[in-house]
Amino acid sequence: MTFSALIIGANSAIAKALINQLLQGNQPLTEDSTGRHITEIISISRTDNEPLLHSPVIHRRLQVQDYSEASITEVINQINTESTCLRMVFICNGILHDGNLQPEKNIGQLSEFALQRVFTVNTVTPTLWLKHLFPVFDRQKKQHGNTPCHVVVFSARIGSIGDNELGGWYSYRASKAALNMVLKTMAIEFRRRIPNVKLIAFHPGTTDTPLSKPFQKSVSKEKLFSPEFVATQLLKIIDETPVDGELSYLDWDNKPIIW
Ligand SMILES: NC(=O)c1ccc[n+]([C@@H]2O[C@H](COP(=O)([O-])OP(=O)(O)OC[C@H]3O[C@@H](n4cnc5c(N)ncnc54)[C@H](OP(=O)(O)O)[C@@H]3O)[C@@H](O)[C@H]2O)c1
């Protein structure tokens, strides 16, 4: 039996820090309250995510072509083996800007192109991964009973409707709010059908990565986190969060965020 951590979107700076920490085998990172060690990390990215460290933990690096549904199914088929038992899943994909789009400052800047692109990466892609992981969890439950699995999907505080004081950043905000609603709806179905899976919508805080780079000027030093700090916090949160059939919307400090 292989107890695995699955990291999707492995070229994210935060994902790399998570992989490093899992490879280093820091406790409680490889052992949870059931005493089952993570013995394998499966990382998935569009680019060939490079090996990070030598470690007794096996690191399988898989490539996904373009996050289309067909390419996601292809990769899922490679990981859904009888001996694999997923204990942690991290879905890290997210886009805020690229060469062709910037977060909107006002209504006039909204565009069909940006809305579709941002929703595809931030909402549709994680949703499709969870759709195709559902049968994997179902098989695991039949095979391994109620072995818990924490599924962390990277959301953002900016997706909170209740917390929206500033406005702006329409596509990113709305795509993360929509992601939260998908996760909430899925949590209800998981509770009924696969209650050993715990869903977490996670806000890492402003973290020093390519995603936040152009917007870091107004962030004070203490509020700009390193990916390593966020990875440590997140692994601690997993250790402290019980499997309770609910979706938790948590920040880096394990504090709940209002919806
Ligand atoms: N950094 C922050 O301040 C901050 C704050 C709040 C929330 N977040 C969220 O945290 C998560 C990780 O972000 P990060 O800061 O680590 O960003 P990052 O280093 O820029 O990583 C970008 C991530 O998005 C994926 N991605 C980029 N373009 C994509 C596309 N066209 N289709 C599918 N996936 C694509 C990448 O996957 P590949 O591995 O395939 O390249 C990678 O996982 C994101 O969901 C982000 O919204 C970040």
The ligand as an SDF file (V2000), in Angstrom:
LIG
                    3D

 48 52  0  0  0  0  0  0  0  0999 V2000
    0.2810   34.3270   -4.2880 N   0  0  0  0  0  0  0  0  0  0  0  0
   -0.7200   34.9100   -3.6450 C   0  0  0  0  0  0  0  0  0  0  0  0
   -0.5640   36.0160   -3.0650 O   0  0  0  0  0  0  0  0  0  0  0  0
   -2.0680   34.2570   -3.5790 C   0  0  0  0  0  0  0  0  0  0  0  0
   -3.0630   34.8570   -2.7900 C   0  0  0  0  0  0  0  0  0  0  0  0
   -4.3210   34.2540   -2.7140 C   0  0  0  0  0  0  0  0  0  0  0  0
   -4.5610   33.0810   -3.4120 C   0  0  0  0  0  0  0  0  0  0  0  0
   -3.5810   32.5200   -4.1830 N   0  0  0  0  0  0  0  0  0  0  0  0
   -3.8820   31.2880   -4.9230 C   0  0  0  0  0  0  0  0  0  0  0  0
   -2.8800   30.3310   -4.6430 O   0  0  0  0  0  0  0  0  0  0  0  0
   -2.7500   29.4170   -5.7600 C   0  0  0  0  0  0  0  0  0  0  0  0
   -1.2860   29.1910   -6.0900 C   0  0  0  0  0  0  0  0  0  0  0  0
   -0.7730   30.4040   -6.6210 O   0  0  0  0  0  0  0  0  0  0  0  0
    0.7600   30.8590   -6.6090 P   0  0  0  0  0  0  0  0  0  0  0  0
    0.7930   32.1640   -5.9270 O   0  0  0  0  0  0  0  0  0  0  0  0
    1.6260   29.7490   -6.1360 O   0  0  0  0  0  0  0  0  0  0  0  0
    0.9420   31.1410   -8.1570 O   0  0  0  0  0  0  0  0  0  0  0  0
    2.0090   30.7630   -9.2660 P   0  0  0  0  0  0  0  0  0  0  0  0
    3.3460   30.4370   -8.6910 O   0  0  0  0  0  0  0  0  0  0  0  0
    1.9000   31.8600  -10.2670 O   0  0  0  0  0  0  0  0  0  0  0  0
    1.3840   29.4030   -9.8740 O   0  0  0  0  0  0  0  0  0  0  0  0
    0.3780   29.4170  -10.8420 C   0  0  0  0  0  0  0  0  0  0  0  0
   -0.4200   28.1450  -10.7840 C   0  0  0  0  0  0  0  0  0  0  0  0
   -1.5190   28.2370  -11.7110 O   0  0  0  0  0  0  0  0  0  0  0  0
   -1.4180   27.2400  -12.7010 C   0  0  0  0  0  0  0  0  0  0  0  0
   -1.7360   27.8340  -14.0040 N   0  0  0  0  0  0  0  0  0  0  0  0
   -1.2280   28.9730  -14.5600 C   0  0  0  0  0  0  0  0  0  0  0  0
   -1.7680   29.1750  -15.7910 N   0  0  0  0  0  0  0  0  0  0  0  0
   -2.6300   28.1460  -15.9900 C   0  0  0  0  0  0  0  0  0  0  0  0
   -3.4860   27.7760  -17.0710 C   0  0  0  0  0  0  0  0  0  0  0  0
   -3.5590   28.5080  -18.1900 N   0  0  0  0  0  0  0  0  0  0  0  0
   -4.2450   26.6510  -16.9330 N   0  0  0  0  0  0  0  0  0  0  0  0
   -4.1840   25.9220  -15.8000 C   0  0  0  0  0  0  0  0  0  0  0  0
   -3.3770   26.2000  -14.7480 N   0  0  0  0  0  0  0  0  0  0  0  0
   -2.6140   27.3020  -14.8560 C   0  0  0  0  0  0  0  0  0  0  0  0
    0.0030   26.6930  -12.6640 C   0  0  0  0  0  0  0  0  0  0  0  0
   -0.0310   25.3170  -13.0530 O   0  0  0  0  0  0  0  0  0  0  0  0
    1.1980   24.5390  -13.7930 P   0  0  0  0  0  0  0  0  0  0  0  0
    1.9360   23.7940  -12.7200 O   0  0  0  0  0  0  0  0  0  0  0  0
    0.5410   23.5990  -14.7470 O   0  0  0  0  0  0  0  0  0  0  0  0
    2.0500   25.6000  -14.4440 O   0  0  0  0  0  0  0  0  0  0  0  0
    0.3270   26.8620  -11.1700 C   0  0  0  0  0  0  0  0  0  0  0  0
   -0.2540   25.8150  -10.4360 O   0  0  0  0  0  0  0  0  0  0  0  0
   -3.6090   30.0300   -6.8860 C   0  0  0  0  0  0  0  0  0  0  0  0
   -4.8410   29.3620   -6.9350 O   0  0  0  0  0  0  0  0  0  0  0  0
   -3.8320   31.4510   -6.4250 C   0  0  0  0  0  0  0  0  0  0  0  0
   -5.0470   32.0100   -6.9450 O   0  0  0  0  0  0  0  0  0  0  0  0
   -2.3320   33.0760   -4.2700 C   0  0  0  0  0  0  0  0  0  0  0  0
  1  2  1  0
  2  3  2  0
  2  4  1  0
  4  5  1  0
  4 48  2  0
  5  6  2  0
  6  7  1  0
  7  8  2  0
  8  9  1  0
  8 48  1  0
  9 10  1  0
  9 46  1  0
 10 11  1  0
 11 12  1  0
 11 44  1  0
 12 13  1  0
 13 14  1  0
 14 15  2  0
 14 16  1  0
 14 17  1  0
 17 18  1  0
 18 19  2  0
 18 20  1  0
 18 21  1  0
 21 22  1  0
 22 23  1  0
 23 24  1  0
 23 42  1  0
 24 25  1  0
 25 26  1  0
 25 36  1  0
 26 27  1  0
 26 35  1  0
 27 28  2  0
 28 29  1  0
 29 30  1  0
 29 35  2  0
 30 31  1  0
 30 32  2  0
 32 33  1  0
 33 34  2  0
 34 35  1  0
 36 37  1  0
 36 42  1  0
 37 38  1  0
 38 39  2  0
 38 40  1  0
 38 41  1  0
 42 43  1  0
 44 45  1  0
 44 46  1  0
 46 47  1  0
M  CHG  2   8   1  16  -1
M  END
$$$$
